[in-house]
Amino acid sequence: MEFETQAVYVISVAAELAGMHPQTLRIYERRGLVQPARTAGGKQRRYSNADIAQLLRIAQLAEIGMNLEGIRQVMALEIEVAELKKEVQLLQAQIAQSTPDTTTRFGLVPLRQSVTVFGSRPSIFDKDR
């Protein structure tokens, strides 16, 4: 994961990897579509592999005819969906851990148990008894 987010590429290399002009990357940064890291002096942009993947996704969306504002909104929603998926996985893991404990600690009845159909067990009202 650290490898993906480590900012190592200067703008010319990032532009070449993404198949774009460096000026396009500057425009995307001004519009808030990508936020590259900056050097200590704040003068040079540094792009990570995650930034390159983001630039490629921007290019995909632009190719199908989306404008920059639409691309920004789609990418924001994709980030939100990814975060929600992580949260669902976390909650599912918590449920899986707590379910066996709950049944033993509180003596809950398991969901799947054999149910006798009405009239199948002997009753005091049966004439054969």
C-alpha positions as CSV (number, residue, x, y, z in Angstrom):
1,M,0.0,0.0,0.0
2,E,2.8,2.4,0.9
3,F,4.3,1.7,-2.6
4,E,1.1,2.9,-4.2
5,T,1.0,6.2,-2.3
6,Q,4.7,7.1,-2.3
7,A,5.1,10.2,-4.4
8,V,8.1,9.6,-6.6
9,Y,7.3,10.9,-10.2
10,V,7.9,14.4,-11.4
11,I,5.2,16.0,-13.5
12,S,6.9,15.1,-16.9
13,V,7.2,11.4,-16.0
14,A,3.7,11.3,-14.5
15,A,2.3,12.9,-17.7
16,E,4.1,10.4,-19.8
17,L,2.9,7.4,-17.8
18,A,-0.7,8.7,-17.9
19,G,-0.5,9.6,-21.6
20,M,-1.2,13.2,-21.1
21,H,0.5,16.6,-21.5
22,P,2.0,18.1,-18.3
23,Q,-0.3,21.1,-18.7
24,T,-3.3,18.8,-18.5
25,L,-2.0,17.6,-15.1
26,R,-1.7,21.1,-13.9
27,I,-5.3,21.9,-15.0
28,Y,-6.6,18.7,-13.2
29,E,-4.8,19.8,-10.0
30,R,-6.4,23.3,-10.2
31,R,-9.8,21.8,-10.7
32,G,-9.3,19.5,-7.7
33,L,-9.3,16.2,-9.6
34,V,-5.8,15.2,-8.4
35,Q,-3.7,16.4,-5.5
36,P,0.0,15.5,-6.0
37,A,2.4,15.8,-3.1
38,R,4.8,18.7,-3.1
39,T,8.5,18.8,-2.3
40,A,9.7,20.5,0.9
41,G,9.9,23.9,-0.7
42,G,6.5,23.3,-2.3
43,K,7.7,24.1,-5.8
44,Q,7.7,20.6,-7.4
45,R,4.8,18.3,-7.7
46,R,5.4,14.6,-7.0
47,Y,3.0,11.9,-8.3
48,S,2.4,8.5,-6.8
49,N,1.2,5.3,-8.5
50,A,-2.2,6.0,-7.0
51,D,-2.2,9.4,-8.6
52,I,-1.3,7.9,-12.0
53,A,-4.2,5.4,-11.6
54,Q,-6.4,8.4,-10.8
55,L,-5.2,10.2,-13.9
56,L,-6.0,7.2,-16.0
57,R,-9.5,7.0,-14.6
58,I,-10.0,10.7,-15.4
59,A,-8.9,10.0,-19.0
60,Q,-11.4,7.1,-19.2
61,L,-14.3,9.3,-18.0
62,A,-13.3,12.1,-20.3
63,E,-13.1,9.7,-23.2
64,I,-16.8,8.8,-22.8
65,G,-17.7,12.5,-22.9
66,M,-17.8,13.6,-19.3
67,N,-16.9,17.2,-18.4
68,L,-14.5,17.9,-15.6
69,E,-17.2,18.7,-13.0
70,G,-18.9,15.4,-13.8
71,I,-15.6,13.5,-13.5
72,R,-15.0,15.2,-10.1
73,Q,-18.4,14.1,-8.9
74,V,-18.1,10.5,-10.2
75,M,-14.7,10.2,-8.6
76,A,-16.0,11.5,-5.3
77,L,-18.8,8.9,-5.4
78,E,-16.3,6.2,-6.2
79,I,-14.3,7.1,-3.2
80,E,-17.4,7.1,-1.0
81,V,-18.4,3.7,-2.3
82,A,-15.0,2.3,-1.5
83,E,-15.1,3.7,2.0
84,L,-18.6,2.3,2.5
85,K,-17.5,-1.1,1.3
86,K,-14.7,-1.1,3.8
87,E,-17.1,-0.2,6.5
88,V,-19.5,-3.0,5.5
89,Q,-16.6,-5.5,5.6
90,L,-15.6,-4.3,9.1
91,L,-19.2,-4.6,10.3
92,Q,-19.6,-8.1,8.8
93,A,-16.4,-9.1,10.6
94,Q,-17.7,-7.8,13.8
95,I,-21.0,-9.6,13.4
96,A,-19.1,-12.8,12.6
97,Q,-17.0,-12.5,15.7
98,S,-19.9,-11.6,18.0
99,T,-22.5,-14.1,16.7
100,P,-21.1,-17.3,18.3
101,D,-20.5,-15.4,21.6
102,T,-24.0,-14.1,21.7
103,T,-25.6,-17.5,21.3
104,T,-23.6,-19.1,24.0
105,R,-23.6,-16.2,26.4
106,F,-27.3,-15.5,26.3
107,G,-28.6,-18.9,25.4
108,L,-30.3,-17.8,22.2
109,V,-32.1,-20.4,20.2
110,P,-30.4,-21.2,16.9
111,L,-32.2,-19.9,13.8
112,R,-32.3,-23.3,12.1
113,Q,-34.0,-26.0,14.2
114,S,-36.4,-28.7,13.4
115,V,-40.0,-27.7,13.8
116,T,-42.7,-30.2,14.4
117,V,-45.7,-29.8,12.3
118,F,-49.0,-29.3,14.1
119,G,-50.6,-32.7,14.8
120,S,-47.6,-34.8,14.1
121,R,-46.7,-35.4,17.8
122,P,-49.0,-37.4,20.0
123,S,-51.6,-35.3,21.8
124,I,-53.8,-35.9,24.8
125,F,-56.7,-35.7,22.5
126,D,-55.6,-38.6,20.3
127,K,-57.9,-41.6,20.5
128,D,-55.1,-44.1,19.9
129,R,-53.4,-43.1,23.2
